[in-house]
Amino acid sequence: MSDRGGTRNGGRIGTLAEARLAAGFGALLRRDLRLAVRQGSDTATVLAFFVIVVSLFPFGVGAEPQTLSAIGAGILWVAALLAALLSLDRLFQADYEDGTLDYLLTAPAAPSLLVLAKCAAHWLTTGLPLVLLSPLLALLLNLPNAAYPALIAGLALGTPVLTLIGAIGAALVLGARRGGVLLSLLILPLYIPVLIFGVAAVEAAATGQGFRAQLLLLGAFLLAALALAPFVAAVALRQAAE
Amino acid sequence: MSARLHAFANPARFLRLARRLLPWTAALAAICLAIGAVWGIGIAPPGKPPPEGQGETVRIMYVHVPSAWMALFVYACVAAASAAAIIWRHPLGHVLARAASPIGACFALLTLATGSLWGAKMWGAWWVWDARLTSVLILFFLYLGHIALTHAFDDPARGARAACILALVGVVNLPIIKFSVDWWNTLHQPASIIRREGPAIDAQMLAPLFFMICGFTFYFFSVWLLRARAELAALRTRALKLRLLAS
């Protein structure tokens, strides 16, 4: 009897805590999205950077359609990587400077969940627009038609990984001198696996091979990053706020 | 385990141990390196049969292979020290991680330089995007990031903590990066340049190589202890300066 009561009680506390966690997650996600929409600069800057970097390559390597379609996948992925990096150093910076971060860390929600909410907002405002814009740029680079599904699916799976790994770096460089430059040094080596398999998927698709294996691996990276990165970033945030 | 480790949390006790160990590791390093260098460069044959087109350049191996081994081993040491610093809040963990990382970067750079020199003769190019060389290049970048993060903060304690987390993230990522690079390399590498299996190492070359590896390892331990002592001294100087300013 008492046992049953205990379970019921524990269950209720469990759902209450869960509800509170979900509310905290939702509130932070909504706040960050609203900030991004009202300030509106980050998304536009990142997209402009992406377009400009990609449009520089024809000047560098020559405008022959064959050359461009051969290296187009690599150009798009490297440009997406750099564009993601561009906005990452501000992921926690503003909250760190005005003290919101200390407040968030004392909230009842788990810090890793808060990191996850901030990452979700960051991806929705910078990663997703990149994915949506990529077919247009692929057109400029003369990518073969067969490569489009692999490019879009790969970027859709890969850009959240970039955000999640980047969150660790962004948390680590809080309060550092020249944090932005330092961030690229810390994070870009860790991006190499995503780059390799993202480009490999597009190349496989362009030559008419299956690209399922590469996408599955990108999916595996995403799952691993979802499980581990918010936790590590939360540890880094806590030591930054100490 | 942690209790035994914490016996060395006292810097004075660690310094005593370091002072007692240092002559031994330094002497062992000198002996091993002398034997390995003379045997490897002067006495051992350059392979049986001598690898075609390589001649005496094969002796670069006696520096290249130990350096590559040390580049990995030092990263493991940095990660272990960082783990001790984070998990048990062991105060020496920070110092040891901070002291080891530049040594590891030097070994990685030495691996790249000797690999490049060897490659110039063997492959006819100063740099080839070989899977192993590329992995060492990325490892070198990870070291650079670690060193830069350590020194990026006005408060050294903050830099040390951040660098520890980065070192552990790197350890989780290293196998993934290595696997990805291997996979990428098999896709893109024209197979004619690099033989998958190098010539099997002759037993007469294995012995001096072993001495060189031991010598490099003891050399690392000696420099590590020296650098850790210097780091502790620097921390102490800083603390004294701060106290002087406060008074």
Interface residues (C-beta under 8 A of the other chain):
Chain A: I168 L172 V173 G175 A176 R177 R178 G179 L182 L185 L186 L188 P189 L190 I192 P193 I196 F197 A200 F221 L228 V232 V235 A236 Q239 A240 E242
Chain B: I86 I138 F141 L142 L144 G145 A148 L149 A152 F153 D154 R158 G159 R161 A162 I165 L166 L168 V169 G170 V172 N173 I176 I177 F179 S180 V181 W183 W184 L187
